[in-house]
Structures are given as structure tokens and as C-alpha cells.
Amino acid sequence: MPLVNNKVGNDCTVSADKALVDEKALVDSLIKVVACYRHLASCVGGCTDSLQLRDELRQTREKAQMLAVVIRDHLTSHLRNKRLPEVQRKEMEIHWVAFSSSLELLHVDMCKVFYIGDIFSSANTDTLVKTGIQGGGSEVAARALSLPDLNQAQSPTLPAGLESQERTTMEQEISQIDHMIDDMEMKVNVMRWMVEPHGPQYAEPLSSTDSASLALLSVDEEQPGHQPLCQRSQIFVLLLLFAVVLVAATLSICIVFFS
Amino acid sequence: MTIRNTLRDHGQRYRPRMACLKKTEKVLLEMQDPKTGVRSQPQRLVITTIPHAITGEDIIAWLADRFQVDTQEARTFGSMLVALGYIYPLQDHKRLVIKPDVSLYRFQTPYFWPTQQWPVEDTDYAIYLAKRNIRKKGILELHEQEHYNRLHKWMNHKWDFIVMQAKEQYRAAKERKKPDRVVFDCQERAYWVVHRPPPGTVSAMDYGLDRLTDPNSDEAKTPDFYERIMIFTQQSIMRPRVKSSVSIGALVKYCGTYNNHDPFLFKCLPSNPWLTDDVTYWNLNMPCVEIPTKMRVERWTFSFAELLSDPRGRDDFRLFLKKEFSGENLAFWEGCEDLKWGEAATIKEKAEHIYKTFLARGAPRWINIDGKTMEVTVKGLKHPHRYVLDPAQTHIYMLMKKDSYGRYQKSPVFKDTVKKAICPEEHNFSVAQLEQNAKKRRPSLSPIILRQMEKEQRAKMAANVDITQLCRFTTPIPHLAVYSGITDFPTATTSPSLTFLAHTPACPSPISVALDSTSASERRVEAGGGEGEGNPAARAPVCGNVSKSRMALSLRRLLKRGCTPATMFASLSPKCHSAAGTSSRIQPISPDQPSQPPPRRIGKLKWIFLQSAVSTP
């Protein structure tokens, strides 16, 4: 243990700094989980909807809620602490805003999943919408849960009776998030117009190669419409090339002939 | 900005119920059936294939078969499905229509279906734009760029979160397989084309204003709720009733008459602007167009109300009445309308003017209403309010309707209008031309400009005064000043409506005008002096002898007609008590005063002379 020769004030800031870093990590992971949840939610009702997907959704949801509870407790306690220095308070407020926005997104996603799950029960696969998705969301769920690989062996085969229980739990969780949101507003007064972000306006591209390949795919996506045109231009180029070759050949023959 | 504070917010935040969405969802589910649904095929891309693509013609055929309708209607229905966002096109993703050929479409995932419960959030749009920015390395379309900047300004406090969320969603997408990623991108893009349409297109999700109450929630059965129902039913009982045969008969007649004139139900010439984006129809039917269309003229024959409510029709009618020399009826009616719908501050003034011009004994444009109504009106005018002239107005309206309207329809004015009315040819736009038109769509003139145009129109009308009709917008005719020798006469007033000066229908003979140049100016001055209180800025004082004669004139009037209502003639009381004009040039107001039959029957010839004399500027 290094000699900690701190005054009380310093002690406070050091612990606050550490708390800040911790919270940032927590909020970032919540954002990540919410993003993954959204991807999974977009598959509900589509042709890849299955018990497995629902299970993955459930797990992701539970993780998100767990994170939310932890962050809420941290943030509430820190923001209600009057002796927090100004710089840290600003940082905390930014985290607060990010946290509340993530919760809102999560809330809407959960409501949508609940509602759509109602219409499309995974038992009746006839009416699942043919969306063109082929793979499942396992990799996304794995990312959300920070597991290297989601163990596919434990594919859940929930008996049908549990589905209604699942629905009620979901309802409860939705209302829980609801209350959490309301609670937060009551307890901590963060003036949103005072919060200044310090990120860039435009997100930088993450990795050039990856976006390039995706761009290629998307160009392909729009390609079929332009195919006739491309073919025509290709034929034109070929003809031109052929004409040039022909001219070169005749010239060479002339040279040979006259020399 | 804050989290849904629907409890604390008393504003209108609920989206109205869109019943079409529930119904469309049912149809969509039917389309998915592997046996009886729409046939799907894989879409081949360079690197991979993606299943579940459907062709436009398949969709249309399925819809036509399922609902037993013809292809055109199935096509419209299919376009609606695409416009609402349940199916999205794979090529040409910005045009949300169904093409009846092999162009490919795909079903939208239920997560991105339009819903009534959850409004489309700007936060999501910001995240989407940020993601798109990452993917396209900063090359966004112009309108997207504008939206992005605007959202950055308004949601600045969340921007860290938005950027982070966009990055995370992007990274999460990378975990998926490539074809799935492509499909998800297409889905999201299609979703935002529906809900944030690019400029120049309209969104099918436009629903108008937000509602105050949530249409999804059940209303609590409190005592207030029941009280409201009780009041409503009590009022329903008290409503006057009509036999259903009568009311239905009237409805049927109305529908039959107006059927061909309704652009919803019948084709409108040259083309329906809402369908073809070509505004010729509106231009041809502007309020003050020179030559009306045949359909418009036909509508004038349906009822008198139609004729009067159409400004062009009213102009035509006014012209006819002018020829018949009974323009004062219409002028009075218009004055009453102006009083009823005008500003409260000007009511008293307007009522005075109307009285002086139309109702008073000896008024320049006296209208013929029965004694009882006149009594009631004059009594009411002591304390004028908005509806004080209603009985008189109704009487005149019925008079015009029963008498002049019939004659108008047989008159040469109307026949001439009918002959000149145009019947535009129908447009036949090809698909390419329709697209062109859609691109050229522009917003219409702003209401401010329209109001200015109307004002100019009215000022122009005021300038084109016809002395024989002595319409209400009279300004003292400049060229009469030549006769009268008075140079400093005020010209057009600031407020053109109902600021009329003197004009006497019962004009003097043209000879008297020529000789007695002051008489006309006298009369003008008289009314001008009378109005002096009302329009202090407008009138300039005139020469002495004129005011002298004015005094004598008013005296004579008083003597002639005995007592008069207090307020009106108070203003006419002589202001300057100079010696009574003994000049012979003082003429009675007219030989044919309102105590006698209405002026229009007398002095026609005189007016014709006067008109010809006056019309030379």
C-alpha cells in the first residue's frame, strides 16, 4: 500500500475520480447492452424469431437492468452529495444524461418487444414476417453479455406454460424501468440545458476497411437497378477496345506490306 | 427533452388513432403465409444472396386476388402499403410506390412498423444519422446534413450519448453476418425514408394535429364523465328535428347536384393537382380570374348562395346589377357582411356609414326594405352591434334571390359569361412527366402576399369608381374637380372599404353638373364633412361658399324630412354659420329623394348622360 498522504479534500477528489472512471465504464457498458438489445429487438416477429431469440432478449434485458440499478444507485448518491467539486459534477451530469437516455431507449425497446411478441407467438411460425434475415442474434447477445461465445448447448426449450409467465415478468420489468425513470427525475435535479458534451459532433469512422466492405455491399444492393446500364457501358468499352485493336492490326499489316 | 412527462403536460401530445395501421397489419400477416401468401424469391447480389424478396407484380396480383379488385386498385393499395412503410423497395428506395414489374421489394420487420403508440423520436433519428455518417465517412445527403446539424443544436446535451450509441450499434451490427447487416441497414433506411421523408416528397404518416387525450387509454368513469354524457344527450333532445324523408331527400339532391363538381369523386379538368402535382386547376380557379371555367359558372346556377360566395360570381352579379341600376342591394349586403365579420373597433363607424348611405331617408343609395324592418333596424342602430343589420340584410338577400337572381340568369351578362367560360383540356401525363411534376412542386403563395393582393384589388376597385352606381368605394372623382374648380380635394382614402363620400344616385342632370359645378362637390363635402368625425385624417376642408351651401343644404334636408335619428344628423349639423347661401346654385339633394320611389327607376337617362360626361377623364 503506498503512503497515501492526502488531506480530506484530496481524498474526496481521488475517490470521486475513481468513481467517475467506474461510472463511465458502467455507463458505456449499459450503452453497449442497449445497442445490442435494439439489434435483437429488430429481429422479433421476423423469420428468425424463435425461443432462442426470446431467451437472448431476456438475458440481455436482465443484464441491462442490473447495470441500470447499479448505475442509478451510484449516480444518485454522488449527485446528491453537495460537496462534490464542480468538474466532477459536470462529468456526472453527462453520465446522468447518457444514463437516462439509455433507459428511455431501453424502455421503448422493451415495450415494442412485448407488444410484437404478443402478436407473433413463436409457436405459430406461419405468420412470421419474411424479412430476409438469415442468421440469429447469438453473436450480438454474446457481445451484450460480454461472453466470448454464447453457449448454444443450453438452447432453452421453455414449455408453453412458461410463456405467459415470461410475459408477466416482462410487464413487471417494464413498469420497473418506468418507476426508475420517474424516480430519478424526482430525486436528482439535473438541468439538461446546462450539460455540455465534450465529444465531437461527427463520430469518426471506426475502421476504414470495415466500412469500405459494407459500402461495397450496399453498392451491390443498389446495383441490380443499374445493371442494364452497366452492361451497356461495358459493351461500349469492349467495342472501343476492339476497334482500337483492329486499327492497330491494320496499321501493322500496312507497315509489313509496304516495307 | 425530459422523459415522458405526459402526466404533467397539459398540451396536445397524443397522436390520433390511425385505424388503417391495424388493418394493414392483418393484411401483412396474411401475405406471409407460405402457401397462400406472396411468392418470394432470393435476391442475388454480387457476393451473396438474400432471401425473401418479392416482386411488385406479385404483390399486386396477390392483392387483386385476395380482395377481388381490379389491378388499378390493387396497385393503389400496394402503393399505400409501401408508403406506410410495411414493404420497402430495394431499388429506388426513395420513391415509395409500387411498380407493377419485376422490381423487388421486401417486408419490413415488425420492429420498424409504424405504430400509433410510440411516436418516432428525434433521438433515434440522430443516432441513425450518426451511424450513417460513420458508414459513409461523412458524406450525408443535403437534407440529412441539415437535420444532423439541427439535431446537434437542439439535442446538444445528449450528443455524447448519441455518438456513443451510434458507435455501439455499429459495432454490434458488425457482429452479425454480412447479409444480415445489409438487410438491417436497408430496413433502417426504409424506416427513416417513411418517417423523415426527403424534401419534395410527402409522408403517408402525416396525421395533422396532435390530440389532447390519448386515444388508446380508457376514459375513467368519473362523475364528470357521466355529467358530460348527460349534458350531451339533453342537448341532443332539444335539437330541432326534420323528417328523415326531407333531410335525406335534400342530401340526395345535394349529392346529385355536386357530384360532378367534387374533385374527389369526379375527374376535374385539367387535372387534379393533388394527383398530378400540376397547379393549372388552381390557377384557373383563382378568386379574381378574368375568365372563369365552365364548371365554376355552372355552380353559380345551383343557388344564390353559391353565386355570392364565389368572388368571381359576385363580380359578375355586381356587373349585372350595375346595368340594372340596382347595385345598392348588393352593396348593402356586402356592407352588412363587412360589419358582421369585421373588427369590433370599427363596428360603430361602419354602422354609421351604412346607415347614411343606405338606410337614412335621403340616403344616396337607399334600399327598399319594408317599414317594420326599417323601424327595427333604425332602433337597433342607436346601439350598434355586429348583428344589428341582420333583419335588413336577410330581407335584401331574399329580395335579390327572388328577384334579381332569376333575371341575372336570363340576362345577357350571364349569357356572355357562359359563352366566354373556358373548358380546359384534360392533361394526360406520362409517368415520367408525373415524376417531373413531383420534383417541381413548390409551396403556394404565402397568405401575407395573398392578403396584400386582395388589398390592392380592393384599392383598384375603389379607384374605378363608377359615378352612376356610386359604389361604396367612391373617392371624389378627380375629373369632377375640373368641373367644380376645386383643386385641393382629397383623393383616395386610406381604408378603401366603406369610406364613401358623397354620391347621389339621384344626380342632377349633366347640365346641372356642368353649370353647377359646386353642387356635386357640395354633396361630396357634405358627406365628407359628415364623415369628418369618422375619418379626421381624410378630409381637407374646402372653401367657404361650399360650406355655406352645405349648411343650407342640411337645413333644407332637416325641414324636408322632419325629425331624424339623433346621432346621424348631428354630424351633419352645420358647422359654420356663415350666411345662408342664397346662391341659386344650391340644389336640393335630388329631385328624386328617397321619400319617393327608389332612384333607379328615375333618372336613368340622366345617369347615362352623366356617365358619358364624366367618363372622359
Interface residues (C-beta under 8 A of the other chain):
Chain A: D28 I31 K32 V34 A35 C36 R38 H39 A41 S42 C43 V44 G45 G46 C47 I94 V97 A98 S100 S101 S102 L103 E104 L105 V108 C111 K112 Y115 I116 I119 F120 D126 T127 L128 V129 K130 T131 G132 I133 Q134 G135 G137 E139 V140 A142 R143 A144 I181 D182 E185 R192 W193 M194 V195 E196 P197 H198 G199 P200 Q201 Y202 A203 E204 P205 L206 S208 D210 S211 S213 L214 A215 L216 L217 S218 D220 E221 E222 Q223 P224 G225
Chain B: M1 T2 I3 R4 N5 E25 L28 L29 Q32 D33 P34 S40 Q43 R44 L45 V46 I47 I50 P51 H52 A53 L90 Q91 D92 H93 S103 L104 R106 F107 Q108 T109 P110 Y111 F112 T115 Q117 W118 E121 T123 D124 A130 N133 I134 R135 K136 K137 G138 H152 N156 H157 K158 W159 D160 F161 I162 V163 M164 Q165 A166 K167 E168 Q169 Y170 R171 A172 A173 K174 E175 R176 K177 K178 P179 D180 R181 V182 V183 F184 D185 C186 Q187
